[in-house]
Amino acid sequence: MAAVPLPPLPREPLQVQCTTCEKVYIFDVSPEDFFDFKRGKFAQDAFPYLTNDERELMISRTCGGCFDAMFPETD
Ligand SMILES: [Zn+2]
């Protein structure tokens, strides 16, 4: 039996507020992916279509700019 590729899941806008700078970010995610993420799926597996900064916001509620400020590159 040939594997039939699944159609892309519909995405809905999700609002996430950075707890540090309180800026609200909105990006489109599939509700099913979000459900998987809440159930413990790694963000990079649940949301391969998001940027690193967007995933960081989902994981830690910290936006890319604030994350860089908290954890500056050491080299
Ligand atoms: Zn921030």
N, CA, C, O and the ligand as a Tripos MOL2 file, in Angstrom:
@<TRIPOS>MOLECULE
protein
  301   299    76     0     0
PROTEIN
NO_CHARGES

@<TRIPOS>ATOM
      1 N           0.8400   -1.1990    0.0000 N.3       1 MET1
      2 CA          0.0000    0.0000    0.0000 C.3       1 MET1
      3 C           0.8690    1.2390    0.0000 C.2       1 MET1
      4 O           1.7340    1.4030    0.8600 O.2       1 MET1
      5 N           0.6400    2.0940   -0.9470 N.am      2 ALA2
      6 CA          1.4480    3.3150   -1.0210 C.3       2 ALA2
      7 C           1.0120    4.3030    0.0470 C.2       2 ALA2
      8 O          -0.1710    4.4610    0.3490 O.2       2 ALA2
      9 N           2.0050    4.9510    0.5970 N.am      3 ALA3
     10 CA          1.6880    5.9660    1.5990 C.3       3 ALA3
     11 C           1.1370    7.1980    0.9070 C.2       3 ALA3
     12 O           1.7370    7.7240   -0.0300 O.2       3 ALA3
     13 N           0.0110    7.6390    1.3730 N.am      4 VAL4
     14 CA         -0.5890    8.8390    0.8060 C.3       4 VAL4
     15 C          -0.1760   10.0310    1.6740 C.2       4 VAL4
     16 O          -0.4330   10.0500    2.8780 O.2       4 VAL4
     17 N           0.4580   11.0110    1.0570 N.am      5 PRO5
     18 CA          0.8570   12.1610    1.8830 C.3       5 PRO5
     19 C          -0.3580   12.8800    2.4510 C.2       5 PRO5
     20 O          -1.3490   13.1010    1.7540 O.2       5 PRO5
     21 N          -0.2680   13.2320    3.6980 N.am      6 LEU6
     22 CA         -1.3780   13.9330    4.3210 C.3       6 LEU6
     23 C          -1.4250   15.3740    3.8100 C.2       6 LEU6
     24 O          -0.3890   16.0110    3.6140 O.2       6 LEU6
     25 N          -2.6310   15.8700    3.6000 N.am      7 PRO7
     26 CA         -2.7230   17.2790    3.2030 C.3       7 PRO7
     27 C          -2.2810   18.1590    4.3690 C.2       7 PRO7
     28 O          -2.4150   17.7680    5.5290 O.2       7 PRO7
     29 N          -1.7550   19.3440    4.0660 N.am      8 PRO8
     30 CA         -1.3430   20.2220    5.1630 C.3       8 PRO8
     31 C          -2.5270   20.5400    6.0650 C.2       8 PRO8
     32 O          -3.6370   20.7810    5.5910 O.2       8 PRO8
     33 N          -2.2780   20.5360    7.3490 N.am      9 LEU9
     34 CA         -3.3500   20.8420    8.2830 C.3       9 LEU9
     35 C          -3.6560   22.3370    8.2460 C.2       9 LEU9
     36 O          -2.7510   23.1580    8.0970 O.2       9 LEU9
     37 N          -4.9270   22.6830    8.3820 N.am     10 PRO10
     38 CA         -5.2600   24.1080    8.4220 C.3      10 PRO10
     39 C          -4.6570   24.7490    9.6660 C.2      10 PRO10
     40 O          -4.6140   24.1460   10.7380 O.2      10 PRO10
     41 N          -4.2070   25.9510    9.5030 N.am     11 ARG11
     42 CA         -3.5990   26.6450   10.6400 C.3      11 ARG11
     43 C          -4.4680   27.8090   11.0840 C.2      11 ARG11
     44 O          -5.1880   28.4200   10.2930 O.2      11 ARG11
     45 N          -4.3780   28.0880   12.3510 N.am     12 GLU12
     46 CA         -5.1380   29.1970   12.9060 C.3      12 GLU12
     47 C          -4.1840   30.1320   13.6420 C.2      12 GLU12
     48 O          -3.1780   29.6860   14.1930 O.2      12 GLU12
     49 N          -4.4940   31.4210   13.6510 N.am     13 PRO13
     50 CA         -3.5990   32.3470   14.3430 C.3      13 PRO13
     51 C          -3.5800   32.0880   15.8490 C.2      13 PRO13
     52 O          -4.6220   31.9510   16.4920 O.2      13 PRO13
     53 N          -2.3830   32.0270   16.3800 N.am     14 LEU14
     54 CA         -2.2100   31.8170   17.8120 C.3      14 LEU14
     55 C          -1.4760   33.0300   18.3800 C.2      14 LEU14
     56 O          -0.4470   33.4540   17.8540 O.2      14 LEU14
     57 N          -2.0200   33.5720   19.4500 N.am     15 GLN15
     58 CA         -1.3830   34.7180   20.0930 C.3      15 GLN15
     59 C          -0.5480   34.2390   21.2670 C.2      15 GLN15
     60 O          -1.0300   33.5020   22.1270 O.2      15 GLN15
     61 N           0.6990   34.6620   21.2940 N.am     16 VAL16
     62 CA          1.5650   34.3430   22.4210 C.3      16 VAL16
     63 C           2.2070   35.6370   22.8910 C.2      16 VAL16
     64 O           2.7910   36.3790   22.1020 O.2      16 VAL16
     65 N           2.0910   35.8970   24.1890 N.am     17 GLN17
     66 CA          2.6780   37.1100   24.7360 C.3      17 GLN17
     67 C           3.9990   36.7810   25.4070 C.2      17 GLN17
     68 O           4.0870   35.8560   26.2150 O.2      17 GLN17
     69 N           5.0160   37.5410   25.0690 N.am     18 CYS18
     70 CA          6.3030   37.3780   25.7310 C.3      18 CYS18
     71 C           6.1510   37.8590   27.1640 C.2      18 CYS18
     72 O           5.6910   38.9750   27.4040 O.2      18 CYS18
     73 N           6.5360   37.0190   28.1120 N.am     19 THR19
     74 CA          6.3610   37.3860   29.5140 C.3      19 THR19
     75 C           7.3960   38.4080   29.9660 C.2      19 THR19
     76 O           7.2670   39.0040   31.0350 O.2      19 THR19
     77 N           8.4180   38.6070   29.1490 N.am     20 THR20
     78 CA          9.4710   39.5510   29.5350 C.3      20 THR20
     79 C           9.1720   40.9620   29.0230 C.2      20 THR20
     80 O           9.1410   41.9120   29.8060 O.2      20 THR20
     81 N           8.9530   41.1000   27.7200 N.am     21 CYS21
     82 CA          8.7120   42.4410   27.1690 C.3      21 CYS21
     83 C           7.2200   42.7020   26.9680 C.2      21 CYS21
     84 O           6.8230   43.8180   26.6320 O.2      21 CYS21
     85 N           6.3970   41.6800   27.1710 N.am     22 GLU22
     86 CA          4.9420   41.7830   27.0900 C.3      22 GLU22
     87 C           4.4230   42.1030   25.6920 C.2      22 GLU22
     88 O           3.2650   42.4800   25.5190 O.2      22 GLU22
     89 N           5.2850   41.9490   24.7100 N.am     23 LYS23
     90 CA          4.8380   42.1190   23.3400 C.3      23 LYS23
     91 C           4.0620   40.8740   22.9180 C.2      23 LYS23
     92 O           4.4310   39.7510   23.2640 O.2      23 LYS23
     93 N           2.9830   41.0870   22.1680 N.am     24 VAL24
     94 CA          2.1640   39.9640   21.7130 C.3      24 VAL24
     95 C           2.5670   39.5830   20.2880 C.2      24 VAL24
     96 O           2.6130   40.4260   19.3920 O.2      24 VAL24
     97 N           2.8510   38.3240   20.1060 N.am     25 TYR25
     98 CA          3.2110   37.7990   18.7930 C.3      25 TYR25
     99 C           2.0840   36.9010   18.3130 C.2      25 TYR25
    100 O           1.4690   36.1740   19.0930 O.2      25 TYR25
    101 N           1.8290   36.9680   17.0180 N.am     26 ILE26
    102 CA          0.7780   36.1330   16.4380 C.3      26 ILE26
    103 C           1.3870   35.3430   15.2810 C.2      26 ILE26
    104 O           1.9830   35.9150   14.3690 O.2      26 ILE26
    105 N           1.2280   34.0340   15.3320 N.am     27 PHE27
    106 CA          1.6550   33.2250   14.2020 C.3      27 PHE27
    107 C           0.6910   32.0770   14.0140 C.2      27 PHE27
    108 O          -0.0040   31.6640   14.9420 O.2      27 PHE27
    109 N           0.6630   31.5690   12.7950 N.am     28 ASP28
    110 CA         -0.3060   30.5350   12.4490 C.3      28 ASP28
    111 C           0.2310   29.1480   12.7740 C.2      28 ASP28
    112 O           1.3090   28.7670   12.3180 O.2      28 ASP28
    113 N          -0.5190   28.4090   13.5540 N.am     29 VAL29
    114 CA         -0.1600   27.0230   13.8390 C.3      29 VAL29
    115 C          -1.3980   26.1530   13.6560 C.2      29 VAL29
    116 O          -2.5290   26.6330   13.7370 O.2      29 VAL29
    117 N          -1.1670   24.8820   13.4120 N.am     30 SER30
    118 CA         -2.2740   23.9480   13.3530 C.3      30 SER30
    119 C          -2.7030   23.6100   14.7810 C.2      30 SER30
    120 O          -1.8610   23.2830   15.6170 O.2      30 SER30
    121 N          -3.9880   23.6850   15.0620 N.am     31 PRO31
    122 CA         -4.4650   23.3240   16.4090 C.3      31 PRO31
    123 C          -4.0360   21.9110   16.8100 C.2      31 PRO31
    124 O          -3.7800   21.6470   17.9850 O.2      31 PRO31
    125 N          -3.9610   21.0200   15.8450 N.am     32 GLU32
    126 CA         -3.5490   19.6450   16.1630 C.3      32 GLU32
    127 C          -2.0770   19.5960   16.5670 C.2      32 GLU32
    128 O          -1.6880   18.8470   17.4630 O.2      32 GLU32
    129 N          -1.2650   20.4110   15.8870 N.am     33 ASP33
    130 CA          0.1450   20.4760   16.2630 C.3      33 ASP33
    131 C           0.2900   21.0510   17.6650 C.2      33 ASP33
    132 O           1.1180   20.6020   18.4570 O.2      33 ASP33
    133 N          -0.5270   22.0450   17.9520 N.am     34 PHE34
    134 CA         -0.4770   22.6670   19.2700 C.3      34 PHE34
    135 C          -0.8790   21.6640   20.3410 C.2      34 PHE34
    136 O          -0.3000   21.6320   21.4280 O.2      34 PHE34
    137 N          -1.8740   20.8470   20.0230 N.am     35 PHE35
    138 CA         -2.3280   19.8070   20.9480 C.3      35 PHE35
    139 C          -1.1930   18.8130   21.2090 C.2      35 PHE35
    140 O          -0.9330   18.4320   22.3500 O.2      35 PHE35
    141 N          -0.5150   18.3960   20.1150 N.am     36 ASP36
    142 CA          0.6110   17.4720   20.2640 C.3      36 ASP36
    143 C           1.6900   18.0770   21.1530 C.2      36 ASP36
    144 O           2.2630   17.4070   22.0120 O.2      36 ASP36
    145 N           1.9520   19.3600   20.9240 N.am     37 PHE37
    146 CA          2.9740   20.0700   21.6920 C.3      37 PHE37
    147 C           2.6080   20.0760   23.1760 C.2      37 PHE37
    148 O           3.4560   19.8470   24.0390 O.2      37 PHE37
    149 N           1.3230   20.3440   23.4590 N.am     38 LYS38
    150 CA          0.8590   20.3710   24.8460 C.3      38 LYS38
    151 C           0.9590   18.9920   25.4850 C.2      38 LYS38
    152 O           1.1050   18.8650   26.7010 O.2      38 LYS38
    153 N           0.8800   17.9610   24.6470 N.am     39 ARG39
    154 CA          0.9710   16.5900   25.1560 C.3      39 ARG39
    155 C           2.4210   16.1360   25.3140 C.2      39 ARG39
    156 O           2.6850   15.0020   25.7140 O.2      39 ARG39
    157 N           3.3530   17.0280   24.9980 N.am     40 GLY40
    158 CA          4.7470   16.7010   25.2470 C.3      40 GLY40
    159 C           5.6210   16.5320   24.0220 C.2      40 GLY40
    160 O           6.8030   16.2120   24.1510 O.2      40 GLY40
    161 N           5.0670   16.7410   22.8350 N.am     41 LYS41
    162 CA          5.8750   16.6370   21.6270 C.3      41 LYS41
    163 C           6.8590   17.7980   21.5760 C.2      41 LYS41
    164 O           6.5200   18.9190   21.9550 O.2      41 LYS41
    165 N           8.0620   17.5360   21.1140 N.am     42 PHE42
    166 CA          9.0530   18.5960   21.0090 C.3      42 PHE42
    167 C           8.5740   19.6490   20.0120 C.2      42 PHE42
    168 O           8.0070   19.3300   18.9680 O.2      42 PHE42
    169 N           8.8180   20.9030   20.3610 N.am     43 ALA43
    170 CA          8.3540   22.0030   19.5130 C.3      43 ALA43
    171 C           8.9110   21.9020   18.0990 C.2      43 ALA43
    172 O           8.2200   22.2000   17.1240 O.2      43 ALA43
    173 N          10.1730   21.4760   17.9980 N.am     44 GLN44
    174 CA         10.7610   21.4030   16.6440 C.3      44 GLN44
    175 C          10.1180   20.3070   15.8090 C.2      44 GLN44
    176 O          10.1550   20.3590   14.5800 O.2      44 GLN44
    177 N           9.5280   19.3120   16.4730 N.am     45 ASP45
    178 CA          8.8230   18.2630   15.7450 C.3      45 ASP45
    179 C           7.3650   18.6540   15.4800 C.2      45 ASP45
    180 O           6.8040   18.3370   14.4310 O.2      45 ASP45
    181 N           6.7640   19.3470   16.4510 N.am     46 ALA46
    182 CA          5.3660   19.7310   16.3170 C.3      46 ALA46
    183 C           5.1850   20.8940   15.3440 C.2      46 ALA46
    184 O           4.1890   20.9690   14.6240 O.2      46 ALA46
    185 N           6.1680   21.8010   15.3340 N.am     47 PHE47
    186 CA          6.0390   23.0050   14.5020 C.3      47 PHE47
    187 C           7.2640   23.2010   13.6140 C.2      47 PHE47
    188 O           8.0130   24.1630   13.7890 O.2      47 PHE47
    189 N           7.4680   22.2890   12.6610 N.am     48 PRO48
    190 CA          8.6570   22.4220   11.8050 C.3      48 PRO48
    191 C           8.5970   23.6650   10.9200 C.2      48 PRO48
    192 O           9.6090   24.0890   10.3630 O.2      48 PRO48
    193 N           7.4090   24.2400   10.7970 N.am     49 TYR49
    194 CA          7.2290   25.3940    9.9000 C.3      49 TYR49
    195 C           7.4260   26.7280   10.6070 C.2      49 TYR49
    196 O           7.3790   27.7820    9.9730 O.2      49 TYR49
    197 N           7.6450   26.6860   11.9220 N.am     50 LEU50
    198 CA          7.8840   27.9400   12.6420 C.3      50 LEU50
    199 C           9.3760   28.2400   12.6970 C.2      50 LEU50
    200 O          10.2110   27.3520   12.5280 O.2      50 LEU50
    201 N           9.6920   29.4990   12.9350 N.am     51 THR51
    202 CA         11.0990   29.8620   13.0880 C.3      51 THR51
    203 C          11.5590   29.4840   14.4910 C.2      51 THR51
    204 O          10.7430   29.2020   15.3680 O.2      51 THR51
    205 N          12.8720   29.4820   14.6910 N.am     52 ASN52
    206 CA         13.4100   29.1680   16.0180 C.3      52 ASN52
    207 C          12.8560   30.1220   17.0640 C.2      52 ASN52
    208 O          12.5100   29.7070   18.1700 O.2      52 ASN52
    209 N          12.7730   31.3990   16.7130 N.am     53 ASP53
    210 CA         12.2760   32.3900   17.6600 C.3      53 ASP53
    211 C          10.8210   32.1240   18.0230 C.2      53 ASP53
    212 O          10.4210   32.2570   19.1790 O.2      53 ASP53
    213 N          10.0370   31.7450   17.0170 N.am     54 GLU54
    214 CA          8.6200   31.4600   17.2800 C.3      54 GLU54
    215 C           8.4640   30.2420   18.1780 C.2      54 GLU54
    216 O           7.6190   30.2140   19.0720 O.2      54 GLU54
    217 N           9.2910   29.2410   17.9250 N.am     55 ARG55
    218 CA          9.2200   28.0400   18.7690 C.3      55 ARG55
    219 C           9.6630   28.3530   20.1920 C.2      55 ARG55
    220 O           9.0860   27.8450   21.1530 O.2      55 ARG55
    221 N          10.6850   29.1870   20.3250 N.am     56 GLU56
    222 CA         11.1430   29.5590   21.6510 C.3      56 GLU56
    223 C          10.0340   30.2480   22.4200 C.2      56 GLU56
    224 O           9.8710   30.0470   23.6230 O.2      56 GLU56
    225 N           9.2730   31.0640   21.7040 N.am     57 LEU57
    226 CA          8.1480   31.7680   22.3250 C.3      57 LEU57
    227 C           7.1040   30.7700   22.8220 C.2      57 LEU57
    228 O           6.5240   30.9510   23.8920 O.2      57 LEU57
    229 N           6.8710   29.7190   22.0400 N.am     58 MET58
    230 CA          5.9180   28.6910   22.4430 C.3      58 MET58
    231 C           6.4200   27.9380   23.6750 C.2      58 MET58
    232 O           5.6460   27.6080   24.5740 O.2      58 MET58
    233 N           7.7270   27.6720   23.7010 N.am     59 ILE59
    234 CA          8.2960   26.8460   24.7650 C.3      59 ILE59
    235 C           8.4220   27.6200   26.0760 C.2      59 ILE59
    236 O           7.9800   27.1620   27.1300 O.2      59 ILE59
    237 N           9.0270   28.7910   25.9900 N.am     60 SER60
    238 CA          9.3840   29.5070   27.2230 C.3      60 SER60
    239 C           8.6380   30.8170   27.4070 C.2      60 SER60
    240 O           8.8370   31.5140   28.4020 O.2      60 SER60
    241 N           7.7820   31.1530   26.4550 N.am     61 ARG61
    242 CA          7.0710   32.4370   26.5000 C.3      61 ARG61
    243 C           8.0630   33.5950   26.5380 C.2      61 ARG61
    244 O           7.8260   34.6300   27.1610 O.2      61 ARG61
    245 N           9.1680   33.3850   25.8580 N.am     62 THR62
    246 CA         10.1770   34.4300   25.7710 C.3      62 THR62
    247 C          10.4800   34.6350   24.2980 C.2      62 THR62
    248 O          10.7700   33.6750   23.5850 O.2      62 THR62
    249 N          10.4150   35.8830   23.8310 N.am     63 CYS63
    250 CA         10.6420   36.1250   22.4120 C.3      63 CYS63
    251 C          12.1360   36.0730   22.1060 C.2      63 CYS63
    252 O          12.9680   36.0710   23.0140 O.2      63 CYS63
    253 N          12.4590   36.0330   20.8360 N.am     64 GLY64
    254 CA         13.8470   35.8970   20.4160 C.3      64 GLY64
    255 C          14.7430   36.9840   20.9770 C.2      64 GLY64
    256 O          15.8470   36.7100   21.4480 O.2      64 GLY64
    257 N          14.2630   38.2210   20.9260 N.am     65 GLY65
    258 CA         15.0630   39.3370   21.4050 C.3      65 GLY65
    259 C          15.3540   39.2290   22.8920 C.2      65 GLY65
    260 O          16.4870   39.4510   23.3190 O.2      65 GLY65
    261 N          14.3430   38.8910   23.6840 N.am     66 CYS66
    262 CA         14.5310   38.7660   25.1330 C.3      66 CYS66
    263 C          15.3900   37.5490   25.4550 C.2      66 CYS66
    264 O          16.2000   37.5820   26.3810 O.2      66 CYS66
    265 N          15.2120   36.4890   24.6980 N.am     67 PHE67
    266 CA         15.9980   35.2770   24.9320 C.3      67 PHE67
    267 C          17.4770   35.5680   24.7090 C.2      67 PHE67
    268 O          18.3280   35.1540   25.4970 O.2      67 PHE67
    269 N          17.7750   36.2870   23.6240 N.am     68 ASP68
    270 CA         19.1710   36.6390   23.3410 C.3      68 ASP68
    271 C          19.7380   37.5250   24.4460 C.2      68 ASP68
    272 O          20.9090   37.4160   24.8070 O.2      68 ASP68
    273 N          18.8830   38.4070   24.9800 N.am     69 ALA69
    274 CA         19.3430   39.3080   26.0330 C.3      69 ALA69
    275 C          19.6530   38.5360   27.3100 C.2      69 ALA69
    276 O          20.5770   38.8820   28.0470 O.2      69 ALA69
    277 N          18.8570   37.4670   27.5700 N.am     70 MET70
    278 CA         19.0700   36.6750   28.7780 C.3      70 MET70
    279 C          20.2380   35.7200   28.6380 C.2      70 MET70
    280 O          20.9710   35.4560   29.5920 O.2      70 MET70
    281 N          20.3960   35.2030   27.4180 N.am     71 PHE71
    282 CA         21.4640   34.2370   27.1720 C.3      71 PHE71
    283 C          22.3420   34.7090   26.0190 C.2      71 PHE71
    284 O          22.2940   34.1580   24.9200 O.2      71 PHE71
    285 N          23.1450   35.7380   26.2840 N.am     72 PRO72
    286 CA         23.9860   36.2670   25.2010 C.3      72 PRO72
    287 C          24.9760   35.2210   24.7210 C.2      72 PRO72
    288 O          25.4520   34.3890   25.4940 O.2      72 PRO72
    289 N          25.2730   35.2790   23.4390 N.am     73 GLU73
    290 CA         26.2640   34.3620   22.8810 C.3      73 GLU73
    291 C          27.6070   34.6350   23.5570 C.2      73 GLU73
    292 O          27.9910   35.7850   23.7700 O.2      73 GLU73
    293 N          28.3040   33.5650   23.8840 N.am     74 THR74
    294 CA         29.5430   33.7570   24.6260 C.3      74 THR74
    295 C          30.7480   33.9290   23.7250 C.2      74 THR74
    296 O          31.8190   34.3250   24.1850 O.2      74 THR74
    297 N          30.5840   33.6380   22.4560 N.am     75 ASP75
    298 CA         31.7800   33.7910   21.6120 C.3      75 ASP75
    299 C          31.5820   34.7030   20.4370 C.2      75 ASP75
    300 O          32.5090   34.9130   19.6550 O.2      75 ASP75
    301 ZN         10.2530   39.7150   24.6250 Zn       76 ZN76
@<TRIPOS>BOND
     1     1     2 1
     2     2     3 1
     3     3     4 2
     4     3     5 am
     5     5     6 1
     6     6     7 1
     7     7     8 2
     8     7     9 am
     9     9    10 1
    10    10    11 1
    11    11    12 2
    12    11    13 am
    13    13    14 1
    14    14    15 1
    15    15    16 2
    16    15    17 am
    17    17    18 1
    18    18    19 1
    19    19    20 2
    20    19    21 am
    21    21    22 1
    22    22    23 1
    23    23    24 2
    24    23    25 am
    25    25    26 1
    26    26    27 1
    27    27    28 2
    28    27    29 am
    29    29    30 1
    30    30    31 1
    31    31    32 2
    32    31    33 am
    33    33    34 1
    34    34    35 1
    35    35    36 2
    36    35    37 am
    37    37    38 1
    38    38    39 1
    39    39    40 2
    40    39    41 am
    41    41    42 1
    42    42    43 1
    43    43    44 2
    44    43    45 am
    45    45    46 1
    46    46    47 1
    47    47    48 2
    48    47    49 am
    49    49    50 1
    50    50    51 1
    51    51    52 2
    52    51    53 am
    53    53    54 1
    54    54    55 1
    55    55    56 2
    56    55    57 am
    57    57    58 1
    58    58    59 1
    59    59    60 2
    60    59    61 am
    61    61    62 1
    62    62    63 1
    63    63    64 2
    64    63    65 am
    65    65    66 1
    66    66    67 1
    67    67    68 2
    68    67    69 am
    69    69    70 1
    70    70    71 1
    71    71    72 2
    72    71    73 am
    73    73    74 1
    74    74    75 1
    75    75    76 2
    76    75    77 am
    77    77    78 1
    78    78    79 1
    79    79    80 2
    80    79    81 am
    81    81    82 1
    82    82    83 1
    83    83    84 2
    84    83    85 am
    85    85    86 1
    86    86    87 1
    87    87    88 2
    88    87    89 am
    89    89    90 1
    90    90    91 1
    91    91    92 2
    92    91    93 am
    93    93    94 1
    94    94    95 1
    95    95    96 2
    96    95    97 am
    97    97    98 1
    98    98    99 1
    99    99   100 2
   100    99   101 am
   101   101   102 1
   102   102   103 1
   103   103   104 2
   104   103   105 am
   105   105   106 1
   106   106   107 1
   107   107   108 2
   108   107   109 am
   109   109   110 1
   110   110   111 1
   111   111   112 2
   112   111   113 am
   113   113   114 1
   114   114   115 1
   115   115   116 2
   116   115   117 am
   117   117   118 1
   118   118   119 1
   119   119   120 2
   120   119   121 am
   121   121   122 1
   122   122   123 1
   123   123   124 2
   124   123   125 am
   125   125   126 1
   126   126   127 1
   127   127   128 2
   128   127   129 am
   129   129   130 1
   130   130   131 1
   131   131   132 2
   132   131   133 am
   133   133   134 1
   134   134   135 1
   135   135   136 2
   136   135   137 am
   137   137   138 1
   138   138   139 1
   139   139   140 2
   140   139   141 am
   141   141   142 1
   142   142   143 1
   143   143   144 2
   144   143   145 am
   145   145   146 1
   146   146   147 1
   147   147   148 2
   148   147   149 am
   149   149   150 1
   150   150   151 1
   151   151   152 2
   152   151   153 am
   153   153   154 1
   154   154   155 1
   155   155   156 2
   156   155   157 am
   157   157   158 1
   158   158   159 1
   159   159   160 2
   160   159   161 am
   161   161   162 1
   162   162   163 1
   163   163   164 2
   164   163   165 am
   165   165   166 1
   166   166   167 1
   167   167   168 2
   168   167   169 am
   169   169   170 1
   170   170   171 1
   171   171   172 2
   172   171   173 am
   173   173   174 1
   174   174   175 1
   175   175   176 2
   176   175   177 am
   177   177   178 1
   178   178   179 1
   179   179   180 2
   180   179   181 am
   181   181   182 1
   182   182   183 1
   183   183   184 2
   184   183   185 am
   185   185   186 1
   186   186   187 1
   187   187   188 2
   188   187   189 am
   189   189   190 1
   190   190   191 1
   191   191   192 2
   192   191   193 am
   193   193   194 1
   194   194   195 1
   195   195   196 2
   196   195   197 am
   197   197   198 1
   198   198   199 1
   199   199   200 2
   200   199   201 am
   201   201   202 1
   202   202   203 1
   203   203   204 2
   204   203   205 am
   205   205   206 1
   206   206   207 1
   207   207   208 2
   208   207   209 am
   209   209   210 1
   210   210   211 1
   211   211   212 2
   212   211   213 am
   213   213   214 1
   214   214   215 1
   215   215   216 2
   216   215   217 am
   217   217   218 1
   218   218   219 1
   219   219   220 2
   220   219   221 am
   221   221   222 1
   222   222   223 1
   223   223   224 2
   224   223   225 am
   225   225   226 1
   226   226   227 1
   227   227   228 2
   228   227   229 am
   229   229   230 1
   230   230   231 1
   231   231   232 2
   232   231   233 am
   233   233   234 1
   234   234   235 1
   235   235   236 2
   236   235   237 am
   237   237   238 1
   238   238   239 1
   239   239   240 2
   240   239   241 am
   241   241   242 1
   242   242   243 1
   243   243   244 2
   244   243   245 am
   245   245   246 1
   246   246   247 1
   247   247   248 2
   248   247   249 am
   249   249   250 1
   250   250   251 1
   251   251   252 2
   252   251   253 am
   253   253   254 1
   254   254   255 1
   255   255   256 2
   256   255   257 am
   257   257   258 1
   258   258   259 1
   259   259   260 2
   260   259   261 am
   261   261   262 1
   262   262   263 1
   263   263   264 2
   264   263   265 am
   265   265   266 1
   266   266   267 1
   267   267   268 2
   268   267   269 am
   269   269   270 1
   270   270   271 1
   271   271   272 2
   272   271   273 am
   273   273   274 1
   274   274   275 1
   275   275   276 2
   276   275   277 am
   277   277   278 1
   278   278   279 1
   279   279   280 2
   280   279   281 am
   281   281   282 1
   282   282   283 1
   283   283   284 2
   284   283   285 am
   285   285   286 1
   286   286   287 1
   287   287   288 2
   288   287   289 am
   289   289   290 1
   290   290   291 1
   291   291   292 2
   292   291   293 am
   293   293   294 1
   294   294   295 1
   295   295   296 2
   296   295   297 am
   297   297   298 1
   298   298   299 1
   299   299   300 2
@<TRIPOS>SUBSTRUCTURE
     1 MET1         2 RESIDUE 1 A MET
     2 ALA2         6 RESIDUE 1 A ALA
     3 ALA3        10 RESIDUE 1 A ALA
     4 VAL4        14 RESIDUE 1 A VAL
     5 PRO5        18 RESIDUE 1 A PRO
     6 LEU6        22 RESIDUE 1 A LEU
     7 PRO7        26 RESIDUE 1 A PRO
     8 PRO8        30 RESIDUE 1 A PRO
     9 LEU9        34 RESIDUE 1 A LEU
    10 PRO10       38 RESIDUE 1 A PRO
    11 ARG11       42 RESIDUE 1 A ARG
    12 GLU12       46 RESIDUE 1 A GLU
    13 PRO13       50 RESIDUE 1 A PRO
    14 LEU14       54 RESIDUE 1 A LEU
    15 GLN15       58 RESIDUE 1 A GLN
    16 VAL16       62 RESIDUE 1 A VAL
    17 GLN17       66 RESIDUE 1 A GLN
    18 CYS18       70 RESIDUE 1 A CYS
    19 THR19       74 RESIDUE 1 A THR
    20 THR20       78 RESIDUE 1 A THR
    21 CYS21       82 RESIDUE 1 A CYS
    22 GLU22       86 RESIDUE 1 A GLU
    23 LYS23       90 RESIDUE 1 A LYS
    24 VAL24       94 RESIDUE 1 A VAL
    25 TYR25       98 RESIDUE 1 A TYR
    26 ILE26      102 RESIDUE 1 A ILE
    27 PHE27      106 RESIDUE 1 A PHE
    28 ASP28      110 RESIDUE 1 A ASP
    29 VAL29      114 RESIDUE 1 A VAL
    30 SER30      118 RESIDUE 1 A SER
    31 PRO31      122 RESIDUE 1 A PRO
    32 GLU32      126 RESIDUE 1 A GLU
    33 ASP33      130 RESIDUE 1 A ASP
    34 PHE34      134 RESIDUE 1 A PHE
    35 PHE35      138 RESIDUE 1 A PHE
    36 ASP36      142 RESIDUE 1 A ASP
    37 PHE37      146 RESIDUE 1 A PHE
    38 LYS38      150 RESIDUE 1 A LYS
    39 ARG39      154 RESIDUE 1 A ARG
    40 GLY40      158 RESIDUE 1 A GLY
    41 LYS41      162 RESIDUE 1 A LYS
    42 PHE42      166 RESIDUE 1 A PHE
    43 ALA43      170 RESIDUE 1 A ALA
    44 GLN44      174 RESIDUE 1 A GLN
    45 ASP45      178 RESIDUE 1 A ASP
    46 ALA46      182 RESIDUE 1 A ALA
    47 PHE47      186 RESIDUE 1 A PHE
    48 PRO48      190 RESIDUE 1 A PRO
    49 TYR49      194 RESIDUE 1 A TYR
    50 LEU50      198 RESIDUE 1 A LEU
    51 THR51      202 RESIDUE 1 A THR
    52 ASN52      206 RESIDUE 1 A ASN
    53 ASP53      210 RESIDUE 1 A ASP
    54 GLU54      214 RESIDUE 1 A GLU
    55 ARG55      218 RESIDUE 1 A ARG
    56 GLU56      222 RESIDUE 1 A GLU
    57 LEU57      226 RESIDUE 1 A LEU
    58 MET58      230 RESIDUE 1 A MET
    59 ILE59      234 RESIDUE 1 A ILE
    60 SER60      238 RESIDUE 1 A SER
    61 ARG61      242 RESIDUE 1 A ARG
    62 THR62      246 RESIDUE 1 A THR
    63 CYS63      250 RESIDUE 1 A CYS
    64 GLY64      254 RESIDUE 1 A GLY
    65 GLY65      258 RESIDUE 1 A GLY
    66 CYS66      262 RESIDUE 1 A CYS
    67 PHE67      266 RESIDUE 1 A PHE
    68 ASP68      270 RESIDUE 1 A ASP
    69 ALA69      274 RESIDUE 1 A ALA
    70 MET70      278 RESIDUE 1 A MET
    71 PHE71      282 RESIDUE 1 A PHE
    72 PRO72      286 RESIDUE 1 A PRO
    73 GLU73      290 RESIDUE 1 A GLU
    74 THR74      294 RESIDUE 1 A THR
    75 ASP75      298 RESIDUE 1 A ASP
    76 ZN76       301 GROUP 0 **** ****
